[in-house]
Amino acid sequence: MLAGCSDVLETGLSKPPIECAPTAYAWPMYGYDAARTSCVVSRDLPPADAEVGRFSQTGAQTGGGSTEAPPVVNDGVAYIAGDIRIEARDIETGMRLWETDLEDGVNTSPVLACGTVYVSTFNETFALDPENGAVLWRADGGAHSGVSASPVVVDDTIYVAVGGVAALDAETGDERWHARTDHSVQGVAVTDRVYVGAGSNGSGEVAAFTRDGDDRWRTTEPGEVYTAPAVGDDTVFAVSKTGTLTALAAADGSVEWQASVEPGVHEPPAFDGERVVVAAGNTRTMAFNATTGDRLWTFETGVTKGAPIIIGDYVLATGANTGIHMLDAATGDRVRHWSAENVGSQPVVAAGQLFYLGWNVSDVFVVG
């Protein structure tokens, strides 16, 4: 098992030299790290009475278009991808610093890595200068499947969910390899291997590839997977649309255990080395022992549209109509609550603030 969360350094973009590690950025990609663990060791959080405000607004004139995924944040700037453009905003003032037209739809979060902002539209992947939004390169192939199909950058390679999974050179956009799957890829996670969750037409798979694109294993045991897995050193955690959480051996894909959650899961689990936390279907967040699969606790959130986050000894769970709940990771007891409306995504935690996508609003909001 992975022994713990990724550590965090609240630093600016490191250039030169180029720094591609996720810990060089405040919140660099969806799920925080390439393994999609949604887990950090520590992070300042706003007080319970912090104000909630609209951070960005939809529309061709006032914002980045209808936004379908949460932003990424670093060094006082949030990067937000909408269906019209990608934009950078100052997190203190909300002022737009730059905008770049994408000419295509996008429903994934950007990625910060290697001194660059990467974003996948439906048909292309772009690399942008974080200072001014200038296009550094653009490559054929984009992501269609939703927020957990957001690109992943590890070392000098960007992995994109497109007709399977493709690996692109992070500096040039040149394709290094392209591996096919039997179902539509819904999410990608990367450690020493590349793992995908896939599903379509009532069935699905989890597949593992080497970092050179060679097949390692495939299994249909988890069922129809509509989200990225979360990955530790030895175990891959995948949750099916129909409500089964499956722990797979990273070495060969064999099933270590399975647990029932609730149908309708479209967000990846969070994992901290001891427990796996799932936004289970439409009403609750559930935690399981990562070794045995035994259920540890359940917290009723109401309708949930965002993946949980583990921050040290706490879990952030969301309810679309009940706000953001800070839970004791060991017991599931609520210790803090932010009364936010229309919470439609995993919160992004940076600079003592919480950023989230609005549900049925398509704007980004901020707590703190």
C-alpha positions in Angstrom: 0.0 0.0 0.0 1.0 3.6 -0.4 2.2 4.8 3.0 0.6 8.2 2.9 -0.4 11.3 1.0 1.6 13.4 -1.3 3.3 16.3 0.5 2.7 19.9 -0.5 5.0 22.8 -1.2 3.1 26.1 -1.7 5.6 27.4 -4.2 5.5 29.2 -7.5 6.3 27.8 -10.9 9.9 26.5 -10.8 11.7 27.7 -13.9 14.5 27.5 -14.6 15.1 24.6 -14.0 11.9 23.0 -15.2 10.1 21.2 -12.3 7.5 18.6 -13.3 6.7 17.1 -9.9 3.2 17.9 -8.7 4.5 19.0 -5.3 5.9 22.1 -7.0 2.3 23.3 -7.4 -0.5 24.2 -5.0 -3.2 22.2 -6.8 -1.8 21.0 -10.1 -4.4 18.6 -11.5 -7.8 17.0 -10.9 -7.4 14.6 -7.9 -4.3 16.6 -6.9 -1.7 14.0 -8.0 -1.1 11.7 -11.0 -2.2 8.7 -9.0 -5.6 10.4 -8.4 -5.4 9.8 -4.7 -7.1 13.2 -3.8 -4.9 13.2 -0.7 -2.5 15.8 0.7 -0.6 15.8 4.1 -1.8 19.2 5.2 -3.4 22.3 4.0 -4.8 25.5 5.5 -8.6 25.6 5.5 -11.0 28.5 5.8 -13.0 29.0 9.1 -16.5 27.6 9.2 -18.1 31.1 8.9 -16.1 32.0 5.8 -18.0 33.7 3.0 -18.9 32.0 -0.2 -18.7 34.0 -3.4 -18.8 33.6 -7.2 -15.3 33.5 -8.5 -15.8 33.2 -12.2 -19.0 33.7 -14.3 -20.1 32.0 -17.5 -20.8 33.8 -20.8 -18.8 34.9 -23.7 -18.3 38.4 -22.4 -18.0 37.9 -18.6 -16.2 34.6 -18.2 -14.7 31.5 -19.7 -17.9 30.0 -21.0 -19.9 27.2 -19.4 -17.4 25.4 -17.0 -17.7 21.7 -16.5 -14.7 21.0 -14.2 -12.9 22.6 -11.2 -9.8 24.8 -11.7 -6.2 24.2 -10.9 -4.3 26.7 -8.7 -0.8 27.9 -8.2 1.1 31.0 -7.0 -2.0 33.1 -6.5 -3.6 32.2 -9.8 -6.5 29.9 -10.8 -6.7 28.4 -14.3 -10.2 27.7 -15.4 -11.2 25.8 -18.6 -14.6 26.6 -20.1 -16.3 25.6 -23.3 -15.3 29.0 -24.9 -11.8 29.6 -23.6 -9.3 28.9 -20.8 -8.6 31.8 -18.5 -6.3 32.7 -15.6 -7.7 34.7 -12.6 -6.1 36.2 -9.6 -7.4 34.3 -6.6 -7.5 37.3 -4.3 -9.4 39.7 -6.6 -11.0 37.4 -9.2 -9.5 39.7 -11.9 -9.0 37.9 -15.2 -5.2 38.0 -16.1 -5.5 36.5 -19.5 -7.7 34.4 -21.7 -7.1 32.1 -24.7 -9.8 30.9 -27.1 -9.9 27.1 -27.4 -12.2 26.8 -30.5 -13.7 23.6 -29.0 -15.6 22.2 -26.0 -13.8 21.1 -22.9 -15.2 19.3 -19.8 -11.9 18.5 -18.0 -9.6 20.4 -15.6 -6.3 21.8 -16.9 -2.9 20.5 -15.6 0.0 22.5 -14.3 3.4 20.9 -14.9 6.8 21.5 -16.4 6.2 25.3 -16.2 3.2 24.9 -18.5 -0.6 24.8 -18.4 -2.0 21.9 -20.4 -5.7 21.4 -21.3 -7.6 18.9 -23.4 -10.6 20.0 -25.5 -12.8 17.4 -27.2 -10.5 17.2 -30.2 -7.1 18.7 -29.3 -4.6 19.0 -26.4 -2.9 22.4 -25.8 0.2 23.6 -24.0 0.0 27.2 -22.9 2.4 29.7 -21.3 1.1 30.3 -17.7 2.2 33.9 -17.8 0.1 35.0 -20.8 -1.8 32.1 -22.2 0.2 31.9 -25.4 -0.2 28.6 -27.2 3.1 26.7 -27.1 1.9 23.7 -29.0 -1.4 22.0 -30.0 -1.8 18.3 -30.8 -4.6 16.2 -32.2 -6.6 14.2 -29.7 -8.6 15.3 -26.7 -10.8 14.1 -23.8 -14.5 13.5 -24.2 -15.5 11.5 -21.1 -15.7 14.0 -18.2 -13.7 15.5 -15.5 -11.8 12.4 -14.3 -10.5 12.0 -17.9 -8.5 15.2 -17.3 -4.9 14.8 -18.6 -2.1 13.7 -16.3 1.5 14.8 -16.5 4.3 12.7 -15.0 8.0 13.6 -15.6 8.1 14.8 -19.3 5.0 13.1 -20.5 1.3 14.1 -20.7 -1.3 11.2 -20.7 -4.6 11.9 -22.5 -7.7 9.8 -22.5 -8.5 9.7 -26.3 -9.6 6.5 -28.0 -7.8 4.6 -25.3 -4.9 6.5 -23.8 -2.1 8.5 -25.6 1.2 9.6 -24.3 2.5 12.9 -25.6 5.9 14.6 -25.2 5.2 17.4 -22.7 7.6 19.8 -24.4 6.6 19.3 -28.0 3.2 17.5 -28.1 4.6 14.7 -30.2 2.8 11.4 -29.7 5.0 8.8 -28.1 2.5 6.0 -28.1 -1.3 5.3 -28.2 -2.8 2.2 -26.5 -6.4 1.1 -27.3 -9.0 -0.2 -24.9 -12.2 -2.1 -25.5 -14.4 0.6 -23.9 -14.4 4.3 -23.7 -11.7 5.6 -21.3 -13.3 7.5 -18.4 -10.2 8.4 -16.4 -6.4 7.9 -16.2 -4.1 7.5 -13.2 -0.3 7.2 -13.4 2.3 5.8 -11.0 5.1 3.5 -12.3 2.4 2.3 -14.8 -0.5 3.9 -16.5 -4.0 2.8 -15.3 -7.3 3.5 -17.0 -10.9 3.1 -16.0 -13.3 2.5 -18.9 -16.9 1.8 -19.5 -19.6 1.9 -22.2 -22.8 0.1 -23.1 -23.3 -1.6 -19.8 -19.8 -3.1 -19.4 -16.3 -1.9 -18.7 -12.7 -2.6 -17.7 -9.6 -1.5 -15.8 -6.4 -1.7 -17.8 -2.8 -1.3 -16.9 0.0 -0.3 -19.3 3.7 0.3 -18.9 5.0 3.8 -19.2 6.1 2.8 -22.7 2.5 1.8 -23.7 2.8 -2.0 -23.5 -0.2 -4.0 -22.1 0.3 -5.3 -18.6 -3.2 -6.6 -17.7 -6.9 -6.0 -18.2 -9.8 -7.0 -16.1 -13.6 -6.7 -16.4 -14.1 -7.6 -12.7 -14.9 -4.0 -11.5 -17.7 -3.7 -14.1 -18.7 -0.5 -15.9 -16.2 2.1 -14.6 -17.1 5.7 -15.3 -14.2 7.3 -13.5 -10.4 7.2 -12.9 -9.0 4.7 -10.4 -7.0 5.8 -7.4 -3.6 4.0 -7.2 -1.2 3.1 -4.4 2.1 1.3 -4.7 0.5 -2.2 -4.7 -3.2 -1.7 -5.2 -5.6 -0.1 -7.7 -9.0 1.1 -6.4 -11.8 1.3 -8.9 -15.4 2.0 -8.4 -18.1 1.0 -10.8 -21.2 2.9 -12.0 -23.3 0.2 -10.5 -21.9 0.6 -7.0 -19.0 -1.8 -6.4 -15.7 -0.7 -5.0 -12.9 -3.1 -6.1 -9.3 -3.4 -4.9 -7.1 -4.8 -7.6 -3.5 -6.0 -7.2 -1.4 -3.6 -9.2 0.9 -6.4 -10.3 -1.6 -8.5 -12.2 -5.1 -7.0 -11.8 -6.4 -9.8 -9.6 -9.2 -8.9 -7.2 -8.1 -8.4 -3.5 -11.5 -7.5 -2.2 -14.8 -5.9 -3.2 -17.3 -3.8 -1.3 -20.8 -2.5 -2.1 -21.4 1.2 -2.2 -24.3 2.7 -4.1 -25.1 2.9 -7.8 -24.3 6.0 -9.8 -20.6 6.6 -9.0 -18.9 8.9 -11.5 -16.1 10.3 -9.3 -12.8 8.5 -8.2 -12.2 7.4 -4.6 -9.7 9.1 -2.3 -6.9 7.1 -0.8 -4.4 7.8 2.0 -2.7 4.5 2.6 -5.1 3.4 5.3 -8.6 4.0 4.0 -10.5 4.5 0.8 -13.2 7.1 0.7 -16.0 7.1 -1.9 -18.7 9.6 -2.8 -21.2 6.7 -3.0 -23.9 7.3 -5.5 -26.4 10.1 -4.7 -26.7 10.4 -0.9 -23.6 9.6 1.1 -19.8 9.4 1.6 -18.4 6.1 2.7 -14.9 5.0 4.0 -13.4 1.5 3.8 -10.3 -0.2 5.2 -7.9 -0.2 2.3 -6.5 -3.6 3.3 -9.6 -5.6 4.1 -12.5 -3.6 2.4 -14.4 -3.5 5.7 -16.7 -0.4 6.0 -15.4 2.1 8.5 -18.1 4.7 8.4 -20.9 6.4 6.4 -21.8 10.1 6.3 -25.0 11.3 4.8 -24.4 14.2 2.5 -27.5 14.2 0.3 -26.9 14.4 -3.4 -23.2 14.5 -4.0 -21.5 15.6 -7.2 -17.9 15.8 -6.1 -15.1 13.4 -5.2 -13.9 13.5 -1.6 -10.5 14.8 -0.5 -8.4 13.5 2.3 -6.3 16.3 4.1 -4.2 14.8 6.9 -6.6 13.4 9.5 -9.7 14.8 7.8 -12.0 14.2 4.8 -13.8 16.9 2.8 -17.1 15.5 1.5 -19.6 17.5 -0.5 -23.3 17.6 -0.8 -24.8 19.5 -3.7 -27.4 21.1 -1.5 -25.8 20.7 1.9 -22.4 22.2 1.4 -18.9 21.0 2.2 -18.4 18.8 5.2 -15.1 18.4 7.1 -15.1 14.9 8.6 -12.8 13.1 11.0 -11.1 10.6 8.7 -11.1 7.8 11.4 -14.7 8.1 12.6 -16.7 10.1 9.9 -17.9 12.6 12.5 -18.3 16.1 11.2 -16.0 18.6 12.7 -16.6 21.6 10.5 -19.2 22.7 7.9 -19.3 25.3 5.1 -22.8 26.1 4.1 -22.2 26.4 0.4 -24.9 26.0 -2.2 -24.8 24.1 -5.6 -21.5 22.3 -4.8 -20.9 20.4 -8.1 -17.3 19.2 -7.9 -14.4 18.1 -5.7 -13.2 21.2 -3.8 -9.7 22.5 -4.8 -7.9 23.5 -1.7 -5.2 26.3 -2.0 -4.1 29.4 -0.1 -6.6 28.8 2.7 -9.5 28.8 0.3 -11.9 26.2 -1.3 -12.7 26.5 -5.0 -15.5 24.4 -6.6 -17.6 24.1 -9.7 -21.2 25.1 -9.2 -23.8 22.3 -9.8 -26.3 23.3 -12.5 -24.7 26.8 -12.6 -21.4 26.1 -14.4 -19.5 28.9 -12.6 -16.6 28.5 -10.1 -17.2 29.6 -6.5 -14.8 30.2 -3.7 -15.1 29.7 0.1 -12.8 32.0 2.2 
